[in-house]
């Protein structure tokens, strides 16, 4: 019996002991960022940095594994570890650690934007403001560009650094479709005359949600009525009804008569690659290039955008509140924002996505290198992309869409 | 007096022994019990103290109600079919299955995780799957569009097929020891009295296997009702299985919906707990009656 009580006490003490490590001061992040940059870089030498990010795209993973990780090792002697995890789950993990008051986490950098950034910022899951410390950010980026200072309507306030810029495009197979639709009205006609050959991912999927927001933009008098306004369900009810009308109207002629929507973009891509549907879509105008190369998409795959335009956004890198290696994280982010890292990312062999860097701020030689990149046949011209660019709406629209789509379209 | 001392001393030592024996179980139960407790707490924790609004919200949500109906129906159908087929196979083959090699072949499917099994079902039965391709080549169908929709379908056929296929070996695993322990003389007795196969089943086998069948049913039903991976892979957009819906509420990015996820899972736990208790008391009553000789 005595032994039992002894064990009980020991375990209680152990449990209390575990909870007693939260004496670290919360302003240590500000202390670190106020140090001179050279000291931060020196301290990062030889450390390990853990980057948690969505791992669902092979091209993106290859860019990190085959380009970024070896270059960081060579240049700064930093060991970068890429941990694939859905962003929502990363935040979930941080939230749990916050609740448990765990000041020494496992995540140094997260890849983030939109509603996830909004939620992370609201719940104090991020370390704080740091971008004005990054030499590359200040030197090569248009720091007051609204595309970099706001993220889905949420002010960035230096808490995340712009890593890339993408625009939403549709893909189609040229051997099956001569002329892709130029507007949502034409898309509706096309779906009617080709039943079963079009569908879009579930509203909870990032891409599916973006498709729906395009329809919302198209049904508003002006797209700016949506992206310049915070979400007011009553004010947009007329536009929303037109959108639900449109979606319900095309539903019977979607793949499987709209009884099932692909759960993810991957599922839609699979249908497209098998020829079940004739169109797919996605953020990142150059997405098809690496998929064509891998033989997943047919070589005749081309892109198109429709009236009123294509939504684009910036995605960011940020540091969580309990990063165990802040200096390593700062050095890594600064490097990933550098012209050479952005150039490698811009080339179509790995990732091929657009860069948020300002070309006019680059050296003559570097600018030429960027201009010389051939992004591939499936990517529409930079001019066309810029002409059709539409900013993202406030993050609240995403959540609203998730919820309402289910009630208005699926359950009807 | 002295015997009284002895007695209480004995009592005490057996009591502390009981604690020692229970200690490992308690250690392992700390986490799940805490999880359960935290879930209940999150589901009734409002802005101002205790609230049942989430449960009210739950039962007003059409999405939840159709999800519950769909989940119960799907799990019930899958479990009953698995038990019936498993029972028939055990009855017909239990003498062969006593040997090692045939027995191993029946249990082979148990080696694969449910997720792998679900994926196999997709590879075989989807409209672009292997069987559809074979039908196309043979000429039974003109296009893959004519193949029936068996996966990601609104009736849960894909989910049912996966679970039936996967759980039959488990049913056999549960029933086989019972069948091999029934003395053959019982059968001989029924035969001598002129009983046929049906009488053999009713009078000899049924009383033996009934408790195990109830147990198997409870295990399979609760497992299927709350499983996530197979419905997530093979289910359709609407209606969804309850675990898929809870997952979406939990991870959906809308923080206000998170308590709904807890409330729905607590509700499902209560349903399973009630079923288990009902089964337990039913079997206990039978046992008591049997002991009094009133079977």
Interface residues (C-beta under 8 A of the other chain):
Chain A: X1 X4 X86 X88 X89 X92 X115 X116 X119 X196 X202 X204 X256 X259 X260 X261 X263 X274 X276 X398 X399 X402 X403 X406 X407 X410 X411
Chain B: X16 X19 X20 X23 X62 X63 X127 X128 X144 X145 X149 X152 X153 X154 X232 X236 X237 X238 X248 X251 X252 X253 X254 X255
